[in-house]
Amino acid sequence: MSRALRSLLLIAGAVLLPCSVFAEPTLSAVDSTSAGADIEISASEVPSDKDFITIVSPDTPEGKYSDYQYPKKKRSVTLAAPEEAGTYEIRMLSGESGYPTLAMRKLEVTAVTASLSGPDSVDAGADFNITWEGPANKRDFITIVEKDAPEGKYSEYQYPKNKPKQLKLRAPELPGKYEVRYLSGAKRYTLASLPISVSGVEAKLSAPKTAAAGAEIEIDWEGPDNNQDFVTIVPAGADEGKYEAFKYVSRKFGPRKLNKVRLAVPDQAGEYEIRYLSGRKRMTLGYAPITVTATEASVKAPEEIIEGARFEVDWSGPDNNQDFITIVKQGEDEGKTGSSFAYVNRKQGPRDLPKVSLVAPEESGDYEVRYVTGGKRFTLASTPIKVTPPTAEISGPDEATVSDVVELSWEGPGNNGDYLAIVKPDSETP
C-alpha cells in the first residue's frame, strides 16, 4: 500500500470516528464544605469559552443555574457555597441554547454557627467593641438593628476579620432596645444575635448671651463627644437637624482646647440658638440662646479714578474674619465680588491701620466701593466712585534707523502693566 493511500485512509477514519471517543469533561472539588465558604472547582476539559460552572440544588431543572463563573482557559473557578445546609450539585453547563449539563458532581454543605459578646448597654452614638466567633465568609458582616427587626435588615455594620476577632460598631443615636447580629453575606441569615440597650445622652452649652454680627465667640460644651458631633448656630426655632456654620467638638478631629470651640456668629442681627448636634441624625442634644446685634461700617475712596489705577480705601467696621472691601458696578447684586478686593481683617496678615489698596476696573463707568461681611456677604457700607478713561501723551523723534535705540518721553497714568511699543500704524495692539 502506497504512503499516499495509507494517509487518505487514516484521515477518513478520523472523520468517521464517533464523538463519544473524545473525553467528556469532569469536575474536581471538595466533597463537603461549610455554608457560604468559597470552594475551588476544576474542570478536566472546557469545550467552549461560553461554558460555565454553577452550584444548584439536585431538583433544579436542566438548564437552570444560580451564581456562576466561566472556567475558560484556567479550567477552574471559585464559587461560594450556598448558605443553607444540604445536598447540592456542582454543574458545568454548556453555553449553547438550553444550557445542557456537561458534567456534574455532588457537594454536601454543612451548617455554620456564630457567637457574639459585648456590653449590655451603651450610650447613644458611642463606639463600642464586639467580640465574635463565626465562619468569616466573604461579605459576612455584623450590624446593629432595632430589637425584633425583620430578618436580613441591617444598619451600621462592619465586616469580620479573623485577626483580631473584634470590631467596633457605633450605637444608634435614638435610645431603645437593639440587637447586634452576625449576618451571612449573601442571604443575610442571622447566625448569632446579642441584645443591647442604648441609653440617651445630653449636652450643655455655655456662651455669651449677645455678640456683634459676624464676631467670633468661644463656646464651652459638655456632651458625649461622639464621632462627628458638632456645634452650630441657627436662627431661633429652626427645624430640627438644620445647621449653618459649625465646628466639630470631637477631639478625634485634631487638637482642641478641652471642651471649647470657637465659632463666628451670623452676619445678620437677630435671635439665634447655639446647638450641640449628634453626628449622624443631627439630633439636638443641648442648646443655648444668643442675640446677635447689628454692626456698622464706613468706606472712603476717591470720587474719581482712572481705569486700571491703584487707589487706597480708608475703612472702619467690625473687622471680622474674611470681611473684605471690593469695587463693583453701581447697583450690582448683593454679595458680588468685583475684579479687585482686599480683606480688611488684620488676622489675614500685617495691615496699615484701617486702609486697603484696590485696582480700578479697566472699563470706565459708575462703580461702588463696598465693605462686605465675610459670611453671608452683606454690604455694611458703600461709596460711589467713577472710573474714567485714561489719557496719555508720547513724544520722541520723527524717524530712526532700524535697530536704533530711541528715547521717548511720556505722560500717562503709569498703571501696573502699562507699556510703550513701536508698531506699524495699521498693526494690532501687541
DRENTOR-694437 format. One record per residue (C-alpha): residue in three letters; x, y, z. Coordinates in pm, whole numbers, padded with zeros to 5 digits, always signed. Layout:
REM DRENTOR-694437
AlaXYZ;...
***
This chain:
REM DRENTOR-694437
Met+00000+00000+00000;Ser+00136+00331-00100;Arg+00215+00601+00157;Ala-00041+00838-00003;Leu-00321+00576+00013;Arg-00240+00497+00379;Ser-00266+00871+00468;Leu-00604+00902+00297;Leu-00740+00603+00490;Leu-00623+00749+00824;Ile-00793+01084+00751;Ala-01115+00912+00650;Gly-01111+00703+00966;Ala-01065+01010+01180;Val-01364+01180+01016;Leu-01586+00876+01072;Leu-01495+00828+01441;Pro-01797+00896+01666;Cys-01782+01196+01903;Ser-01808+00961+02204;Val-01442+00867+02175;Phe-01343+01219+02292;Ala-01308+01263+02670;Glu-01610+01418+02841;Pro-01535+01693+03097;Thr-01524+01603+03465;Leu-01529+01825+03773;Ser-01298+01816+04077;Ala-01381+01980+04412;Val-01417+01901+04781;Asp-01693+01658+04875;Ser-01824+01882+05153;Thr-01781+02237+05281;Ser-01939+02477+05527;Ala-02227+02706+05432;Gly-02115+03019+05248;Ala-01750+02913+05218;Asp-01553+02967+04897;Ile-01460+02647+04715;Glu-01232+02590+04418;Ile-01374+02382+04132;Ser-01161+02244+03848;Ala-01271+02107+03511;Ser-01076+01847+03312;Glu-01198+01996+02984;Val-01374+02317+02885;Pro-01518+02264+02535;Ser-01618+02631+02489;Asp-01536+02967+02644;Lys-01911+03012+02692;Asp-01939+02706+02919;Phe-01985+02790+03289;Ile-01999+02630+03637;Thr-02275+02679+03893;Ile-02400+02522+04221;Val-02767+02429+04246;Ser-02999+02200+04444;Pro-03046+01848+04299;Asp-03406+01918+04195;Thr-03309+02220+03985;Pro-03442+02171+03629;Glu-03195+02113+03347;Gly-03053+02438+03214;Lys-03131+02642+03526;Tyr-02847+02795+03728;Ser-02756+03015+04025;Asp-02434+03213+04079;Tyr-02180+03107+03816;Gln-01829+03157+03682;Tyr-01663+03086+03344;Pro-01367+02845+03379;Lys-01230+02935+03030;Lys-00855+02871+02986;Lys-00773+02830+03357;Arg-01019+02538+03382;Ser-01103+02641+03740;Val-01333+02879+03926;Thr-01402+02983+04284;Leu-01764+02986+04394;Ala-01932+03047+04730;Ala-02124+02750+04864;Pro-02496+02805+04934;Glu-02576+02945+05279;Glu-02831+02673+05364;Ala-02704+02329+05471;Gly-02794+02036+05247;Thr-02701+01833+04940;Tyr-02620+02023+04620;Glu-02485+01963+04273;Ile-02192+02135+04107;Arg-02278+02151+03738;Met-02086+02256+03429;Leu-02340+02389+03179;Ser-02291+02442+02809;Gly-02308+02799+02689;Glu-02528+02690+02398;Ser-02905+02743+02393;Gly-03082+02545+02666;Tyr-02761+02522+02874;Pro-02741+02140+02887;Thr-02534+01986+03166;Leu-02185+01876+03053;Ala-02060+01748+03391;Met-02186+01718+03750;Arg-02068+01618+04099;Lys-02230+01616+04444;Leu-02150+01867+04719;Glu-02252+01844+05085;Val-02294+02180+05260;Thr-02281+02177+05641;Ala-02439+02435+05872;Val-02231+02710+06036;Thr-02278+02890+06367;Ala-02154+03215+06520;Ser-02143+03385+06860;Leu-02118+03745+06980;Ser-02015+03909+07307;Gly-02011+04275+07406;Pro-02156+04529+07652;Asp-02512+04501+07781;Ser-02568+04875+07732;Val-02401+05170+07560;Asp-02461+05545+07526;Ala-02640+05670+07215;Gly-02397+05740+06931;Ala-02097+05592+07114;Asp-01847+05348+06963;Phe-01826+05006+07130;Asn-01638+04679+07078;Ile-01787+04343+06978;Thr-01600+04012+07003;Trp-01718+03744+06762;Glu-01678+03383+06652;Gly-01802+03263+06316;Pro-01716+03149+05962;Ala-01598+03496+05846;Asn-01708+03410+05493;Lys-01677+03666+05217;Arg-01927+03951+05275;Asp-02042+03825+05617;Phe-02099+04128+05838;Ile-02201+04235+06187;Thr-02466+04503+06234;Ile-02685+04666+06499;Val-03061+04692+06445;Glu-03375+04754+06648;Lys-03492+04463+06860;Asp-03723+04232+06660;Ala-03619+04395+06329;Pro-03711+04180+06024;Glu-03464+03910+05918;Gly-03194+04047+05691;Lys-03234+04412+05793;Tyr-02911+04596+05870;Ser-02782+04939+05967;Glu-02434+05038+06091;Tyr-02211+04737+06008;Gln-01855+04605+05989;Tyr-01701+04303+05814;Pro-01550+04042+06050;Lys-01182+03963+06001;Asn-01009+03664+06153;Lys-00735+03865+06324;Pro-00832+04006+06565;Lys-01179+03866+06622;Gln-01302+04202+06748;Leu-01454+04501+06575;Lys-01603+04840+06656;Leu-01963+04946+06596;Arg-02136+05277+06659;Ala-02456+05276+06863;Pro-02771+05434+06716;Glu-02846+05789+06828;Leu-03203+05705+06937;Pro-03223+05533+07279;Gly-03402+05199+07298;Lys-03365+04819+07274;Tyr-03144+04686+06997;Glu-02968+04370+06874;Val-02620+04314+06741;Arg-02644+04050+06466;Tyr-02393+03840+06272;Leu-02539+03811+05918;Ser-02432+03587+05630;Gly-02306+03775+05328;Ala-02544+03665+05051;Lys-02881+03577+05204;Arg-02826+03786+05523;Tyr-02925+03499+05752;Thr-02882+03575+06123;Leu-02613+03337+06254;Ala-02596+03497+06602;Ser-02752+03788+06791;Leu-02680+03983+07109;Pro-02928+04213+07288;Ile-02803+04561+07381;Ser-02965+04869+07536;Val-02890+05218+07405;Ser-02931+05494+07664;Gly-02998+05862+07590;Val-02733+06135+07616;Glu-02744+06511+07672;Ala-02519+06812+07620;Lys-02477+07156+07780;Leu-02351+07476+07619;Ser-02217+07795+07772;Ala-02155+08107+07559;Pro-02206+08486+07562;Lys-02571+08598+07569;Thr-02503+08859+07299;Ala-02245+08911+07024;Ala-02191+09154+06738;Ala-02283+09028+06392;Gly-02001+08821+06239;Ala-01791+08818+06557;Glu-01614+08502+06669;Ile-01715+08368+07011;Glu-01589+08092+07238;Ile-01835+07818+07334;Asp-01786+07580+07627;Trp-01954+07244+07589;Glu-02028+06926+07784;Gly-02155+06624+07597;Pro-02090+06270+07473;Asp-01808+06382+07236;Asn-01909+06117+06985;Asn-01756+06096+06640;Gln-01878+06386+06419;Asp-02083+06559+06692;Phe-02073+06934+06624;Val-02182+07278+06744;Thr-02368+07517+06514;Ile-02559+07847+06528;Val-02903+07867+06365;Pro-03200+08107+06379;Ala-03414+08059+06691;Gly-03683+07799+06624;Ala-03504+07649+06320;Asp-03611+07298+06216;Glu-03451+07004+06394;Gly-03127+06897+06227;Lys-03071+07227+06045;Tyr-02719+07367+06066;Glu-02512+07650+05925;Ala-02152+07736+06017;Phe-02029+07463+06254;Lys-01733+07318+06440;Tyr-01676+06954+06538;Val-01646+06904+06912;Ser-01474+06567+06888;Arg-01105+06576+06970;Lys-01062+06290+06721;Phe-01057+06560+06450;Gly-00743+06726+06583;Pro-00608+06916+06882;Arg-00875+07101+07081;Lys-00876+07303+07397;Leu-01069+07093+07645;Asn-01443+07122+07574;Lys-01415+07453+07384;Val-01482+07558+07026;Arg-01465+07897+06852;Leu-01739+07987+06606;Ala-01839+08301+06414;Val-02195+08418+06479;Pro-02416+08504+06179;Asp-02366+08832+05988;Gln-02729+08937+06031;Ala-02872+09069+06359;Gly-03146+08865+06527;Glu-03227+08589+06773;Tyr-03032+08264+06734;Glu-02959+07933+06908;Ile-02627+07762+06959;Arg-02694+07388+06925;Tyr-02496+07073+07003;Leu-02597+06821+06733;Ser-02531+06449+06714;Gly-02309+06349+06424;Arg-02538+06120+06226;Lys-02905+06201+06287;Arg-02825+06564+06379;Met-03037+06544+06691;Thr-03021+06846+06924;Leu-02863+06726+07249;Gly-02833+07074+07404;Tyr-02872+07443+07312;Ala-02818+07800+07437;Pro-02986+08119+07310;Ile-02780+08412+07176;Thr-02875+08758+07048;Val-02676+08890+06753;Thr-02654+09269+06735;Ala-02608+09476+06419;Thr-02272+09625+06321;Glu-02181+09929+06114;Ala-01902+10017+05875;Ser-01782+10300+05652;Val-01558+10330+05346;Lys-01386+10635+05200;Ala-01237+10633+04848;Pro-01156+10887+04573;Glu-01461+11021+04389;Glu-01292+10952+04056;Ile-01015+10718+03942;Ile-00855+10628+03607;Glu-00910+10281+03456;Gly-00663+10027+03596;Ala-00518+10266+03856;Arg-00440+10152+04208;Phe-00609+10351+04485;Glu-00647+10336+04862;Val-00965+10295+05064;Asp-00999+10407+05427;Trp-01244+10196+05624;Ser-01399+10139+05964;Gly-01603+09837+06064;Pro-01623+09521+06272;Asp-01300+09377+06122;Asn-01441+09024+06137;Asn-01272+08723+05982;Gln-01295+08733+05600;Asp-01469+09072+05583;Phe-01346+09243+05266;Ile-01364+09557+05055;Thr-01432+09537+04682;Ile-01519+09754+04382;Val-01824+09658+04174;Lys-02050+09822+03916;Gln-02307+10054+04071;Gly-02624+09860+04159;Glu-02451+09520+04134;Asp-02626+09230+04313;Glu-02568+09191+04685;Gly-02270+08975+04773;Lys-02089+09005+04439;Thr-01711+09030+04439;Gly-01554+09265+04185;Ser-01235+09226+03986;Ser-01038+09365+04280;Phe-01089+09304+04652;Ala-00888+09305+04974;Tyr-00951+09156+05318;Val-00981+09411+05595;Asn-00916+09162+05874;Arg-00573+09217+06018;Lys-00567+08848+06120;Gln-00506+08776+05750;Gly-00164+08942+05777;Pro+00002+09276+05851;Arg-00212+09578+05758;Asp-00165+09952+05793;Leu-00440+10076+06023;Pro-00763+10065+05854;Lys-00660+10106+05491;Val-00662+09872+05190;Ser-00546+09905+04830;Leu-00764+09820+04528;Val-00720+09836+04149;Ala-00984+10011+03940;Pro-01154+09811+03662;Glu-01026+09870+03307;Glu-01372+09972+03186;Ser-01495+10321+03260;Gly-01830+10380+03427;Asp-02006+10427+03762;Tyr-01894+10189+04037;Glu-01923+10136+04414;Val-01664+10054+04675;Arg-01826+09820+04930;Tyr-01745+09683+05275;Val-01878+09324+05263;Thr-01917+09073+05550;Gly-01719+08750+05523;Gly-02002+08506+05595;Lys-02327+08591+05415;Arg-02164+08877+05219;Phe-02391+09155+05337;Thr-02293+09509+05237;Leu-02232+09711+05553;Ala-02120+10029+05377;Ser-02061+10163+05026;Thr-01945+10477+04848;Pro-01974+10571+04478;Ile-01666+10603+04257;Lys-01638+10697+03889;Val-01387+10516+03668;Thr-01271+10734+03377;Pro-01073+10652+03060;Pro-00702+10722+03084;Thr-00519+10970+02861;Ala-00154+10968+02761;Glu+00095+11165+02552;Ile+00417+11041+02386;Ser+00695+11248+02232;Gly+01009+11136+02050;Pro+01200+11153+01716;Asp+01005+11156+01388;Glu+01233+10890+01233;Ala+01505+10646+01331;Thr+01731+10385+01172;Val+01646+10015+01209;Ser+01770+09877+01542;Asp+01846+10224+01678;Val+01765+10282+02045;Val+01533+10585+02069;Glu+01441+10792+02370;Leu+01071+10861+02430;Ser+00901+11094+02673;Trp+00554+11017+02803;Glu+00278+11135+03030;Gly+00003+10898+03142;Pro-00149+10700+03431;Gly+00153+10473+03475;Asn-00068+10183+03582;Asn+00073+09841+03653;Gly+00120+09659+03320;Asp+00109+09973+03103;Tyr+00388+09980+02840;Leu+00524+10163+02534;Ala+00570+09990+02199;Ile+00675+10081+01842;Val+00442+09927+01580;Lys+00323+09991+01226;Pro+00025+10231+01213;Asp-00215+09959+01097;Ser-00087+09690+01337;Glu-00298+09537+01611;Thr-00207+09610+01974;Pro+00071+09366+02070;
***
